[in-house]
């Protein structure tokens, strides 16, 4: 090639090369070596599942208390109401084991995962419900859920679901979050917790998992009497 360049010849034929040169015979033979690429769907699925590791769930999910990073909403699946807790303190999505059975969802065996609870305990889970759909206020969502004995909530949406939404605007004071989903700006409004006063008869009929009992005793303190008592003890 360098020799032809030095002699001013065409790279393909022994012809004089000049500006605007066109080869007499335009037929060329090219050899292309292609590497076959095989897409392993199982490998892609395993890679996605590897992300479900080091699972954590917060205490708010288990005892139904309100945390600073939790928003409770009511969603629907096949016109059935579902109590969901959106929790930035939980790494993954969870569904209560008994609730999943009650709903008749397909349950798959999953490689055992250790879930760390905020109180320090470890619970092993080995089942998963895939592609569960639910309607939440204005849109339909789909996600996978690990089975876990939550008890106080039907389902928990953790960082696994929040991560897919991208940029999110949280307002924990107003219990709301805003994000773009399928080209639309959506706002999810959470439920404000309420306190109710009940009598003793109604209390016995309440389910243990549906409420928390608070009892506060206020005792008036008279500073002068307490000081006098201390002086008598000293004397």
Secondary structure, 3 states (H helix, E strand, C coil): CHHHHHHCECCCCCCECCCCCCCCCCCCCCCCCCCCCCCCHHHHHHHHHHCCCCEEECHHHHHCCCCCCEEEEEEEECCEEEEEEEECCCCCCEEEHHHHHHHCCCCEEEEEEEEEECCCCEEEEEEEEEEEEEEECCEEEEEEEEEECCCCCCEEECHHHHHHHCCEEEECCCCEEEEEECCEEEEEECCCCCCCCCCHHHHHCCCCCCCCCCCCCCCCCCHHHHHHHHHHHHC
